[in-house]
């Protein structure tokens, strides 16, 4: 694949899956949506988490590679000729707010994942490609961490 599997969306998903699994086998793909949502309305328009999602969409437009892969991946795979394509969406909590023990544990892990990774995921994108100042970037990170 010429060391380009990290570039989403893949220009030729059929080729990538043929290399990985061959004919007649199953492939499982997982993609995250960088725009966070919630059932209870606690993510408000204009807050740091909402702004980060909008910046992720804008970055994809500027960079020429959408980060919203999960929204169109199923259709692209079908167009590539695959059959029996199933999309399943899972809720993945951030934080230990759930009453369900398994989701609470997953939420704790995911919160740490976001806290430790967000700066690294966003710093170059925001400052180099989107013109977000270092000060605003740090403010978004802090606001997002305080909310969680």
C-alpha positions in Angstrom: 0.0 0.0 0.0 3.1 2.2 -0.4 3.0 3.2 3.4 -0.2 5.2 2.9 -2.7 3.2 4.9 -2.7 6.0 7.5 -4.3 8.4 5.0 -8.1 8.3 5.4 -10.2 8.0 3.4 -8.5 5.3 1.4 -8.5 6.1 -2.3 -9.1 2.5 -3.1 -10.7 0.6 -0.2 -11.1 -2.6 -2.3 -7.4 -2.8 -2.8 -6.7 -2.3 0.9 -9.1 -5.0 2.0 -8.0 -7.4 -0.7 -4.4 -7.2 0.6 -5.6 -7.6 4.2 -8.1 -10.4 4.0 -8.5 -11.9 0.5 -11.7 -13.2 -1.0 -14.4 -14.8 1.0 -13.3 -13.7 4.5 -14.6 -11.1 6.8 -13.1 -7.7 7.7 -14.0 -5.6 10.7 -13.2 -1.9 10.5 -13.6 0.6 13.3 -13.6 4.3 13.0 -14.3 7.1 15.5 -16.2 10.2 14.8 -14.2 13.2 16.0 -17.4 15.2 16.6 -18.5 14.3 20.1 -22.2 14.1 20.9 -24.3 13.3 24.0 -27.8 12.1 24.8 -28.4 14.6 27.6 -27.6 17.8 25.7 -24.6 18.6 28.0 -22.4 19.5 25.0 -23.6 23.0 24.1 -23.1 24.8 20.9 -20.0 27.0 21.2 -18.4 25.2 24.1 -14.8 23.8 23.8 -15.9 20.2 23.0 -18.3 21.5 20.3 -15.6 23.8 18.9 -13.1 21.0 18.7 -15.5 18.9 16.6 -16.1 21.8 14.2 -12.3 22.3 13.9 -11.8 18.6 13.1 -14.3 18.9 10.2 -12.6 22.1 9.1 -9.1 20.5 9.3 -10.3 17.7 7.0 -11.5 20.2 4.5 -8.2 22.2 4.6 -6.0 19.1 4.6 -8.0 17.3 1.9 -8.7 14.2 4.0 -12.0 14.1 5.9 -11.8 12.9 9.5 -15.5 11.9 9.3 -14.6 8.5 7.9 -17.3 6.6 9.9 -20.0 8.6 8.2 -19.2 7.5 4.6 -17.1 4.4 5.1 -20.0 1.9 4.7 -21.1 3.4 1.4 -17.5 3.5 0.1 -17.0 -0.1 0.9 -20.2 -1.1 -0.9 -19.2 1.0 -3.9 -15.9 -0.9 -3.9 -17.9 -4.1 -4.5 -18.1 -5.6 -1.0 -21.4 -7.3 0.1 -23.0 -8.0 3.5 -21.6 -4.6 4.8 -23.0 -3.9 8.2 -22.6 -0.7 10.2 -23.0 -0.9 14.0 -22.7 2.3 16.1 -21.6 2.0 19.7 -21.8 4.7 22.3 -18.4 5.1 23.9 -18.7 7.1 27.2 -16.1 9.6 28.3 -16.0 9.6 32.0 -17.4 7.4 34.8 -21.0 8.8 34.7 -22.7 5.6 33.5 -24.7 3.4 35.9 -23.6 0.4 34.0 -20.4 -1.1 35.5 -18.9 -2.0 32.1 -19.6 1.4 30.6 -18.3 3.1 33.7 -15.0 1.3 33.4 -14.8 2.0 29.7 -15.6 5.6 30.4 -12.8 5.9 32.9 -10.4 4.5 30.4 -11.6 6.7 27.6 -11.5 9.8 29.7 -7.8 9.2 30.4 -7.3 8.4 26.7 -8.8 11.8 25.8 -6.9 13.7 28.5 -3.6 12.3 27.6 -4.0 12.3 23.9 -5.9 15.4 22.9 -3.0 17.8 22.9 -0.9 15.6 20.7 -3.8 14.9 18.3 -4.7 18.5 17.8 -1.7 20.8 18.3 -0.2 20.6 14.8 -3.6 20.5 13.1 -5.0 23.5 14.9 -1.9 25.7 14.9 -0.3 24.9 11.5 -3.3 24.2 9.3 -6.1 26.1 10.9 -4.3 29.2 12.3 -5.5 28.6 15.9 -3.2 30.4 18.3 -1.2 28.5 20.9 -3.2 30.3 23.6 -6.6 29.4 22.1 -5.5 25.8 21.6 -4.4 25.6 25.3 -7.7 27.2 26.3 -9.7 24.6 24.3 -7.8 21.8 25.9 -8.3 23.2 29.4 -12.0 23.9 28.9 -12.5 20.4 27.6 -10.7 18.8 30.5 -12.5 20.9 33.1 -15.9 19.9 31.6 -15.1 16.2 31.9 
